[in-house]
């Protein structure tokens, strides 16, 4: 499987080829703070399967050996690497794929840090577009 993706402004683009090791929704506080969202969908690939095709991300050490790569222009988070906990893997943010439906999540992780109201989202009303 070959997939491509990139940031919101288009300056940083990448490709991944192969099957992900895992695809998960992460609920940790570190992901929340870096994304501004209650959860982040990640897909882990082996480093050799990841190719930066354009641009150069900025890198932020968010905690310990956690390195977050993001577009220096628009701020979109692109990838996460942590050689201590995920040696040889790169986690890409699934929502940055051109086709995010290609990698549906298989699990929730770090639920010990999940925001409480995330457990009952299925009970909220839904609207096709912004409600009028």
DSSP file (Angstrom, degrees, kcal/mol; ACC not computed):
  #  RESIDUE AA STRUCTURE BP1 BP2  ACC     N-H-->O    O-->H-N    N-H-->O    O-->H-N    TCO  KAPPA ALPHA  PHI   PSI    X-CA   Y-CA   Z-CA
    1    1 A X              0   0    0      0, 0.0    17,-3.2     0, 0.0     2,-0.5   0.000 360.0 360.0 360.0 128.9    0.0    0.0    0.0
    2    2 A X  E     +A   17   0A   0     15,-0.3     2,-0.3    13,-0.0    15,-0.2  -0.975 360.0 176.2-116.5 128.1    1.4    3.4   -0.9
    3    3 A X  E     -A   16   0A   0     13,-3.0    13,-2.7    -2,-0.5     2,-0.3  -0.938  11.9-158.1-129.0 151.2   -0.2    6.5    0.6
    4    4 A X  E     +A   15   0A   0     -2,-0.3    94,-2.9    11,-0.2    95,-0.5  -0.912  19.7 151.0-126.4 156.5    0.6   10.2    0.4
    5    5 A X  E     +AB  14  97A   0      9,-2.1     9,-2.5    -2,-0.3     2,-0.3  -0.943   9.5 172.1-164.3-176.0   -0.2   13.1    2.6
    6    6 A X  E     -A   13   0A   0     90,-2.5     7,-0.2    -2,-0.3     5,-0.0  -0.987  36.2 -58.3 177.2-175.3    0.9   16.5    3.9
    7    7 A X        -     0   0    0      5,-2.1     3,-0.2    -2,-0.3    71,-0.0  -0.171  53.2 -98.3 -82.6 176.1    0.2   19.6    5.8
    8    8 A X  S    S+     0   0    0      1,-0.2    -1,-0.1     2,-0.1    67,-0.0   0.880 121.8  42.8 -65.0 -40.0   -2.6   22.1    5.4
    9    9 A X  S    S-     0   0    0      1,-0.0    -1,-0.2     3,-0.0     0, 0.0   0.643 107.4-122.3 -85.1 -13.4   -0.6   24.6    3.4
   10   10 A X  S    S+     0   0    0      2,-0.2    -2,-0.1    -3,-0.2    -1,-0.0   0.410  79.6 115.8  91.1  -2.7    1.1   22.0    1.2
   11   11 A X  S    S+     0   0    0      1,-0.1     2,-0.6    -5,-0.0    46,-0.0   0.886  73.6  49.7 -67.6 -37.9    4.7   22.9    2.0
   12   12 A X  S    S+     0   0    0     43,-0.1    -5,-2.1    44,-0.1     2,-0.3  -0.910  70.5 170.2-107.5 122.0    5.4   19.6    3.7
   13   13 A X  E     +AC   6  54A   0     41,-2.1    40,-1.9    -2,-0.6    41,-1.6  -0.933   3.6 175.1-128.4 152.0    4.5   16.4    1.8
   14   14 A X  E     -AC   5  52A   0     -9,-2.5    -9,-2.1    -2,-0.3     2,-0.3  -0.944  16.9-148.1-148.2 167.9    5.3   12.8    2.5
   15   15 A X  E     -AC   4  51A   0     36,-2.5    36,-2.8    -2,-0.3     2,-0.4  -0.987   6.7-164.5-137.1 147.7    4.7    9.2    1.2
   16   16 A X  E     -AC   3  50A   0    -13,-2.7   -13,-3.0    -2,-0.3     2,-0.4  -0.988   4.4-168.3-129.1 143.1    4.5    5.9    3.1
   17   17 A X  E     +A    2   0A   0     32,-1.8     2,-0.3    -2,-0.4   -15,-0.3  -0.992  48.9  34.6-135.5 128.0    4.6    2.5    1.5
   18   18 A X  S    S-     0   0    0    -17,-3.2     2,-0.4    -2,-0.4    -2,-0.1  -0.774  92.9 -51.3 127.1-173.8    3.8   -0.8    3.2
   19   19 A X        -     0   0    0     -2,-0.3    -2,-0.1     1,-0.0    30,-0.1  -0.834  57.3-113.1-100.6 137.3    1.4   -1.9    5.9
   20   20 A X        -     0   0    0     -2,-0.4    25,-0.2     1,-0.1     3,-0.1  -0.363  10.0-137.2 -68.2 148.3    1.2    0.0    9.2
   21   21 A X  S    S-     0   0    0     23,-3.3     2,-0.3     1,-0.3    -1,-0.1   0.860  85.2 -18.1 -69.0 -37.5    2.3   -1.8   12.3
   22   22 A X  E     -D   44   0B   0     22,-0.7    22,-2.5     2,-0.0     2,-0.4  -0.970  53.8-148.0-162.5 158.0   -0.8   -0.4   14.1
   23   23 A X  E     +D   43   0B   0     -2,-0.3    83,-3.1    20,-0.2    84,-0.7  -0.986  34.6 160.6-132.4 122.5   -3.4    2.4   13.7
   24   24 A X  E     -De  42 107B   0     18,-2.4    18,-3.2    -2,-0.4     2,-0.6  -0.972  43.4-122.4-146.0 154.2   -4.7    3.9   16.9
   25   25 A X  E     -De  41 108B   0     82,-2.6    84,-3.0    -2,-0.3     2,-0.4  -0.890  34.1-151.0 -93.7 119.0   -6.5    6.8   18.4
   26   26 A X  E     -De  40 109B   0     14,-3.2    14,-1.8    -2,-0.6    84,-0.2  -0.798  18.5-177.1 -97.8 132.9   -4.3    8.2   21.1
   27   27 A X        +     0   0    0     82,-1.9    83,-0.1    -2,-0.4    -1,-0.1   0.204  36.3 133.0-109.3  12.2   -5.9   10.0   24.1
   28   28 A X     >  -     0   0    0      1,-0.1     4,-2.1    81,-0.1     5,-0.1  -0.254  64.9-121.5 -70.7 155.5   -2.7   11.1   25.9
   29   29 A X  H  > S+     0   0    0      1,-0.2     4,-2.6     2,-0.2     5,-0.2   0.837 111.4  59.0 -62.9 -34.7   -2.4   14.7   27.3
   30   30 A X  H  > S+     0   0    0      2,-0.2     4,-2.1     1,-0.2    -1,-0.2   0.921 107.8  45.0 -63.0 -44.6    0.8   15.2   25.2
   31   31 A X  H  > S+     0   0    0      2,-0.2     4,-2.0     1,-0.2     6,-0.4   0.898 112.1  53.2 -65.4 -40.3   -1.2   14.5   21.9
   32   32 A X  H  X>S+     0   0    0     -4,-2.1     4,-2.8     1,-0.2     5,-0.5   0.944 111.4  45.1 -59.1 -48.3   -4.0   16.7   23.1
   33   33 A X  H  <5S+     0   0    0     -4,-2.6    -1,-0.2     1,-0.2    -2,-0.2   0.892 114.6  47.5 -65.5 -39.5   -1.7   19.7   23.8
   34   34 A X  H  <5S+     0   0    0     -4,-2.1    -1,-0.2    -5,-0.2    -2,-0.2   0.805 124.5  30.5 -74.3 -26.7    0.2   19.3   20.5
   35   35 A X  H  <5S-     0   0    0     -4,-2.0    -2,-0.2     2,-0.2    -1,-0.2   0.705  92.3-131.8-102.9 -23.1   -2.9   19.0   18.3
   36   36 A X  T  <5S+     0   0    0     -4,-2.8     2,-0.3     1,-0.3    -3,-0.2   0.680  75.2 107.5  74.1  17.0   -5.5   21.0   20.2
   37   37 A X  S   <S-     0   0    0     -5,-0.5    -1,-0.3    -6,-0.4    -2,-0.2  -0.881  81.1-119.2-125.8 156.5   -7.8   18.1   19.7
   38   38 A X  S    S+     0   0    0     -2,-0.3    77,-0.3     1,-0.1     2,-0.3   0.707  95.9   8.9 -71.4 -18.1   -9.1   15.5   22.3
   39   39 A X        -     0   0    0     -8,-0.1     2,-0.4    -7,-0.1   -12,-0.2  -0.984  64.2-146.9-155.0 157.7   -7.6   12.6   20.4
   40   40 A X  E     -D   26   0B   0    -14,-1.8   -14,-3.2    -2,-0.3     2,-0.5  -0.998  15.7-135.1-131.2 133.5   -5.2   12.0   17.5
   41   41 A X  E     -D   25   0B   0     -2,-0.4    53,-2.0   -16,-0.2    54,-0.5  -0.775  29.2-173.4 -87.4 126.6   -5.2    9.1   15.0
   42   42 A X  E     -DF  24  93B   0    -18,-3.2   -18,-2.4    -2,-0.5     2,-0.4  -0.919  17.5-164.1-121.9 145.4   -1.8    7.6   14.4
   43   43 A X  E     -DF  23  92B   0     49,-2.0    49,-2.7    -2,-0.3     2,-0.5  -0.989  17.5-145.5-127.6 122.3   -0.5    5.0   12.0
   44   44 A X  E     +DF  22  91B   0    -22,-2.5   -23,-3.3    -2,-0.4   -22,-0.7  -0.748  22.8 171.8 -93.6 128.2    3.0    3.5   12.7
   45   45 A X  E     - F   0  90B   0     45,-2.7    45,-3.0    -2,-0.5     2,-0.2  -0.889  41.1 -95.3-125.3 158.4    5.3    2.6    9.9
   46   46 A X  E >   - F   0  89B   0     -2,-0.3     3,-2.2    43,-0.2     4,-0.4  -0.539  41.0-115.5 -69.5 141.6    8.9    1.4    9.8
   47   47 A X  G >  S+     0   0    0     41,-2.2     3,-2.0     1,-0.3    -1,-0.1   0.859 114.0  58.3 -49.4 -43.9   11.2    4.4    9.1
   48   48 A X  G 3  S+     0   0    0      1,-0.3    -1,-0.3    40,-0.2    41,-0.1   0.724 100.0  59.6 -63.1 -17.0   12.4    3.1    5.7
   49   49 A X  G <  S+     0   0    0     -3,-2.2   -32,-1.8   -33,-0.1     2,-0.4   0.555  93.5  81.0 -84.9  -7.8    8.7    3.0    4.6
   50   50 A X  E <   -C   16   0A   0     -3,-2.0     2,-0.4    -4,-0.4   -34,-0.2  -0.837  56.8-179.0-102.3 134.3    8.4    6.8    5.2
   51   51 A X  E     -C   15   0A   0    -36,-2.8   -36,-2.5    -2,-0.4     2,-0.6  -0.993  23.9-141.0-133.6 127.5    9.7    9.4    2.6
   52   52 A X  E     -C   14   0A   0     -2,-0.4   -38,-0.3   -38,-0.2     3,-0.1  -0.783  21.5-178.0 -80.6 120.4    9.6   13.1    2.9
   53   53 A X  E     +     0   0A   0    -40,-1.9     2,-0.3    -2,-0.6   -39,-0.2   0.699  61.3   1.9 -99.8 -21.8    8.8   14.3   -0.6
   54   54 A X  E    S+C   13   0A   0    -41,-1.6   -41,-2.1     1,-0.1    -1,-0.3  -0.971 102.7  18.1-161.2 152.4    8.8   18.1   -0.1
   55   55 A X  S    S-     0   0    0     -2,-0.3     2,-0.4   -43,-0.2   -43,-0.1  -0.035  70.1 -99.2  79.6 175.1    9.5   20.6    2.5
   56   56 A X        -     0   0    0    -44,-0.0    16,-0.4    14,-0.0    -1,-0.1  -0.932  31.1-141.2-138.7 111.3   11.3   20.4    5.8
   57   57 A X        -     0   0    0     -2,-0.4     2,-0.2    14,-0.1    14,-0.2  -0.315  15.9-122.9 -68.8 153.6    9.3   19.9    9.1
   58   58 A X  E     -G   70   0B   0     12,-3.0    12,-2.4     2,-0.0     2,-0.4  -0.631  27.3-136.9 -85.0 156.3   10.3   21.6   12.3
   59   59 A X  E     -G   69   0B   0     -2,-0.2     2,-0.4    10,-0.2    10,-0.2  -0.963  17.9-172.3-124.1 135.0   10.9   19.3   15.2
   60   60 A X  E     -G   68   0B   0      8,-2.7     8,-3.1    -2,-0.4     2,-1.1  -0.992  21.8-139.9-126.7 128.2    9.8   19.8   18.8
   61   61 A X  E     +G   67   0B   0     -2,-0.4     6,-0.2     6,-0.2     3,-0.2  -0.759  26.2 177.3 -84.9 101.7   10.8   17.6   21.7
   62   62 A X  E     -     0   0B   0      4,-1.3     2,-0.2    -2,-1.1    -1,-0.2   0.774  63.9 -12.2 -83.1 -26.4    7.5   17.4   23.5
   63   63 A X  E >  S-G   66   0B   0      3,-0.8     3,-2.9    -3,-0.1    -1,-0.3  -0.768 108.4 -42.0-173.5 127.1    8.5   15.0   26.3
   64   64 A X  T 3  S-     0   0    0      1,-0.3    -1,-0.1    -2,-0.2    18,-0.0  -0.278 127.4 -11.3  53.8-118.5   11.6   12.8   27.0
   65   65 A X  T 3  S+     0   0    0     -2,-0.1     2,-0.6    -3,-0.1    18,-0.5   0.237 103.1 122.5 -97.5  13.3   12.5   11.1   23.7
   66   66 A X  E <   -G   63   0B   0     -3,-2.9    -4,-1.3    16,-0.2    -3,-0.8  -0.670  40.9-171.1 -81.2 118.9    9.3   12.2   22.0
   67   67 A X  E     -GH  61  81B   0     14,-3.2    14,-2.4    -2,-0.6     2,-0.5  -0.950   3.7-163.6-115.3 118.1   10.0   14.1   18.8
   68   68 A X  E     -GH  60  80B   0     -8,-3.1    -8,-2.7    -2,-0.5     2,-0.4  -0.882   4.3-156.9-104.8 128.0    7.0   15.8   17.0
   69   69 A X  E     +GH  59  79B   0     10,-3.0     9,-3.1    -2,-0.5    10,-1.5  -0.878  22.0 163.4-105.7 132.5    7.5   17.0   13.4
   70   70 A X  E     -GH  58  77B   0    -12,-2.4   -12,-3.0    -2,-0.4     2,-0.3  -0.958  45.1 -86.8-146.4 160.8    5.3   19.7   12.1
   71   71 A X     >  -     0   0    0      5,-2.4     4,-1.5    -2,-0.3   -14,-0.1  -0.550  29.5-149.0 -70.6 127.0    5.0   22.2    9.3
   72   72 A X  T  4 S+     0   0    0    -16,-0.4    -1,-0.2    -2,-0.3   -15,-0.1   0.699  93.6  46.3 -71.0 -17.0    6.9   25.4   10.2
   73   73 A X  T  4 S+     0   0    0      3,-0.1    -1,-0.2     1,-0.0    -2,-0.0   0.926 129.5  14.2 -89.5 -53.1    4.5   27.5    8.1
   74   74 A X  T  4 S-     0   0    0      2,-0.1    -2,-0.1     0, 0.0    -1,-0.0   0.610  93.4-125.3-103.6 -13.4    1.0   26.3    9.0
   75   75 A X     <  +     0   0    0     -4,-1.5     2,-0.1     1,-0.3    -3,-0.1   0.452  49.4 158.5  87.1   0.5    1.7   24.3   12.1
   76   76 A X        -     0   0    0     -6,-0.1    -5,-2.4     1,-0.1     2,-0.3  -0.376  43.5-123.4 -61.2 129.3    0.1   21.0   11.0
   77   77 A X  E     +H   70   0B   0     -7,-0.2    -7,-0.3     1,-0.2     3,-0.1  -0.593  35.4 172.5 -71.9 132.1    1.5   18.0   12.9
   78   78 A X  E     -     0   0B   0     -9,-3.1    15,-2.2     1,-0.4     2,-0.3   0.814  52.2  -6.4-108.4 -52.0    3.0   15.5   10.5
   79   79 A X  E     -HI  69  92B   0    -10,-1.5   -10,-3.0    13,-0.2     2,-0.4  -0.953  46.2-145.3-150.0 165.9    4.7   12.8   12.5
   80   80 A X  E     -HI  68  91B   0     11,-2.5    11,-2.9    -2,-0.3     2,-0.4  -0.995  15.5-175.7-133.3 135.2    5.9   11.5   15.9
   81   81 A X  E     +H   67   0B   0    -14,-2.4   -14,-3.2    -2,-0.4     2,-0.2  -0.998  10.2 170.1-134.1 139.1    9.0    9.5   16.6
   82   82 A X     >  -     0   0    0      7,-0.5     4,-3.6     4,-0.4     3,-0.3  -0.724   9.3-174.0-149.4  92.9   10.1    8.1   19.9
   83   83 A X  T  4 S+     0   0    0    -18,-0.5     4,-0.3     1,-0.2    -1,-0.1   0.740  84.8  57.4 -63.6 -24.2   13.1    5.7   19.6
   84   84 A X  T  4 S+     0   0    0    -19,-0.2     3,-0.3     2,-0.2    -1,-0.2   0.924 123.9  18.7 -72.2 -44.2   12.8    4.8   23.3
   85   85 A X  T  4 S+     0   0    0     -3,-0.3    -2,-0.2     1,-0.2    -1,-0.1   0.724 138.5  29.9-101.1 -26.2    9.2    3.5   23.2
   86   86 A X  S >< S-     0   0    0     -4,-3.6     3,-2.0     3,-0.1    -4,-0.4  -0.495  80.5-166.7-131.4  63.6    8.7    2.9   19.4
   87   87 A X  T 3  S+     0   0    0     -4,-0.3    -4,-0.1     1,-0.3     3,-0.1  -0.267  73.1   5.2 -60.4 132.0   12.2    2.0   18.1
   88   88 A X  T 3  S+     0   0    0      1,-0.2   -41,-2.2   -42,-0.1     2,-0.3   0.485 108.6 110.0  78.5   3.7   12.4    2.0   14.3
   89   89 A X  E <   -F   46   0B   0     -3,-2.0    -7,-0.5   -43,-0.2     2,-0.4  -0.819  50.0-159.9-114.9 152.5    8.9    3.4   13.8
   90   90 A X  E     -F   45   0B   0    -45,-3.0   -45,-2.7    -2,-0.3     2,-0.6  -1.000  13.1-148.5-125.1 129.4    7.5    6.6   12.7
   91   91 A X  E     -FI  44  80B   0    -11,-2.9   -11,-2.5    -2,-0.4     2,-0.3  -0.874  13.5-161.9 -98.3 119.8    3.9    7.5   13.6
   92   92 A X  E     -FI  43  79B   0    -49,-2.7   -49,-2.0    -2,-0.6     2,-0.7  -0.779  27.8-110.4 -99.1 147.8    2.1    9.6   11.0
   93   93 A X  E >   -F   42   0B   0    -15,-2.2     3,-2.2    -2,-0.3     4,-0.3  -0.679  25.2-149.3 -77.1 114.2   -1.0   11.6   11.8
   94   94 A X  G >  S+     0   0    0    -53,-2.0     3,-1.9    -2,-0.7    -1,-0.2   0.819  92.2  64.4 -55.7 -35.9   -3.7    9.8    9.8
   95   95 A X  G 3  S+     0   0    0    -54,-0.5    -1,-0.3     1,-0.3     5,-0.2   0.657  93.8  62.7 -66.3 -13.8   -5.7   12.9    9.3
   96   96 A X  G <  S+     0   0    0     -3,-2.2   -90,-2.5   -18,-0.1    -1,-0.3   0.518  80.6 106.1 -88.2  -4.7   -2.9   14.4    7.2
   97   97 A X  B X  S-B    5   0A   0     -3,-1.9     3,-0.6    -4,-0.3   -92,-0.3  -0.428  79.5-127.1 -69.2 148.0   -3.2   11.6    4.6
   98   98 A X  T 3  S+     0   0    0    -94,-2.9     2,-0.3     1,-0.3   -93,-0.1   0.831 112.5  30.2 -61.6 -30.8   -4.8   12.6    1.3
   99   99 A X  T >  S+     0   0    0    -95,-0.5     3,-2.0     1,-0.1    -1,-0.3  -0.718  70.3 172.3-127.3  80.1   -7.1    9.6    1.9
  100  100 A X  G X  S+     0   0    0     -3,-0.6     3,-1.3    -2,-0.3    -1,-0.1   0.734  74.6  70.4 -63.9 -20.2   -7.5    9.3    5.7
  101  101 A X  G 3  S+     0   0    0      1,-0.2     3,-0.4    -3,-0.1    -1,-0.3   0.670  81.4  76.8 -67.2 -14.9  -10.2    6.7    5.2
  102  102 A X  G <  S+     0   0    0     -3,-2.0     2,-0.3     1,-0.3    -1,-0.2   0.753  99.6  40.3 -67.2 -23.5   -7.5    4.3    4.0
  103  103 A X  S <  S-     0   0    0     -3,-1.3    -1,-0.3    -4,-0.2     2,-0.1  -0.668  75.7-173.4-129.3  78.4   -6.3    3.7    7.6
  104  104 A X        -     0   0    0     -3,-0.4   -81,-0.1    -2,-0.3    -3,-0.1  -0.435  37.7 -96.1 -69.3 145.0   -9.2    3.3   10.0
  105  105 A X        -     0   0    0      1,-0.1   -81,-0.2    -2,-0.1    -1,-0.1  -0.278  29.7-167.6 -61.4 145.5   -8.2    3.1   13.7
  106  106 A X        +     0   0    0    -83,-3.1     2,-0.3     1,-0.3   -82,-0.2   0.521  67.3   3.9-107.3 -13.6   -7.9   -0.4   15.2
  107  107 A X  E     -e   24   0B   0    -84,-0.7   -82,-2.6     2,-0.0     2,-0.4  -0.989  63.1-116.3-163.5 161.7   -7.7    0.6   18.8
  108  108 A X  E     -e   25   0B   0     -2,-0.3     2,-0.3   -84,-0.2     3,-0.2  -0.918  36.6-169.2-101.6 136.1   -7.9    3.4   21.4
  109  109 A X  E     +e   26   0B   0    -84,-3.0   -82,-1.9    -2,-0.4   -81,-0.1  -0.885  59.9  23.2-125.6 160.9   -4.6    3.9   23.4
  110  110 A X    >   +     0   0    0     -2,-0.3     3,-1.9   -84,-0.2    -1,-0.2   0.826  67.1 156.6  57.9  35.9   -3.7    5.9   26.4
  111  111 A X  G >   +     0   0    0      1,-0.3     3,-1.3    -3,-0.2    -1,-0.1   0.657  58.3  77.9 -68.5 -13.9   -7.3    5.9   27.6
  112  112 A X  G 3  S+     0   0    0      1,-0.3    -1,-0.3     3,-0.0    -2,-0.1   0.773 102.1  40.4 -61.6 -23.6   -6.1    6.4   31.2
  113  113 A X  G <  S+     0   0    0     -3,-1.9    -1,-0.3     2,-0.1    -2,-0.2   0.295  88.1 134.6-105.9   7.5   -5.7   10.1   30.1
  114  114 A X    <   -     0   0    0     -3,-1.3     2,-0.2    -4,-0.1   -75,-0.1  -0.276  65.5-108.7 -61.4 139.5   -8.9   10.3   28.0
  115  115 A X    >   -     0   0    0    -77,-0.3     3,-2.0     1,-0.1     4,-0.3  -0.534  32.1-124.4 -64.6 131.9  -11.0   13.4   28.4
  116  116 A X  G >  S+     0   0    0      1,-0.3     3,-1.5    -2,-0.2     4,-0.2   0.836 105.6  55.7 -52.7 -42.9  -14.1   12.1   30.2
  117  117 A X  G >  S+     0   0    0      1,-0.3     3,-0.9     2,-0.1    -1,-0.3   0.591  90.0  76.8 -72.4  -7.9  -16.7   13.4   27.7
  118  118 A X  G X  S+     0   0    0     -3,-2.0     3,-0.8     1,-0.2    -1,-0.3   0.703  81.4  70.0 -71.2 -18.7  -15.0   11.4   24.9
  119  119 A X  G <  S+     0   0    0     -3,-1.5    -1,-0.2    -4,-0.3     3,-0.2   0.706 104.2  38.0 -72.2 -19.6  -16.5    8.2   26.2
  120  120 A X  G X  S+     0   0    0     -3,-0.9     3,-1.7    -4,-0.2     4,-0.2  -0.007  70.2 122.8-125.4  29.5  -20.1    9.1   25.2
  121  121 A X  G X   +     0   0    0     -3,-0.8     3,-1.7     1,-0.3    -1,-0.1   0.794  66.9  70.0 -63.1 -27.5  -19.8   10.9   21.8
  122  122 A X  G 3  S+     0   0    0      1,-0.3    -1,-0.3    -3,-0.2    -2,-0.1   0.657  93.0  59.0 -66.1 -12.9  -22.1    8.4   20.2
  123  123 A X  G <  S+     0   0    0     -3,-1.7    -1,-0.3     2,-0.1    -2,-0.2   0.517  84.8  99.2 -92.7  -6.4  -25.0    9.9   22.2
  124  124 A X  S <  S-     0   0    0     -3,-1.7     2,-0.0    -4,-0.2    -3,-0.0  -0.494  83.2-102.2 -79.1 149.2  -24.6   13.4   20.8
  125  125 A X        -     0   0    0     -2,-0.1     2,-0.4     1,-0.0    -1,-0.1  -0.353  37.0-141.9 -65.3 153.4  -26.8   14.7   17.9
  126  126 A X        -     0   0    0     -2,-0.0     2,-0.4     0, 0.0     3,-0.1  -0.920  14.2-168.2-120.6 146.3  -25.2   14.7   14.5
  127  127 A X        -     0   0    0     -2,-0.4     4,-0.1     1,-0.1     3,-0.0  -0.993  25.1-137.5-132.0 138.5  -25.6   17.3   11.7
  128  128 A X  S    S+     0   0    0     -2,-0.4     2,-0.2     2,-0.1    -1,-0.1   0.867  92.4   0.3 -60.8 -37.6  -24.4   16.9    8.0
  129  129 A X  S    S-     0   0    0     -3,-0.1     3,-0.1     1,-0.1     2,-0.1  -0.746 114.0 -46.0-137.2-177.4  -23.1   20.5    8.1
  130  130 A X  S    S-     0   0    0     -2,-0.2    -2,-0.1     1,-0.1     2,-0.1  -0.360  71.2-110.2 -57.2 127.8  -23.0   23.3   10.7
  131  131 A X              0   0    0      1,-0.2    -1,-0.1    -4,-0.1    -4,-0.0  -0.363 360.0 360.0 -68.1 140.2  -26.4   23.4   12.3
  132  132 A X              0   0    0     -2,-0.1    -1,-0.2    -3,-0.1    -2,-0.1   0.406 360.0 360.0 -95.8 360.0  -28.5   26.5   11.4
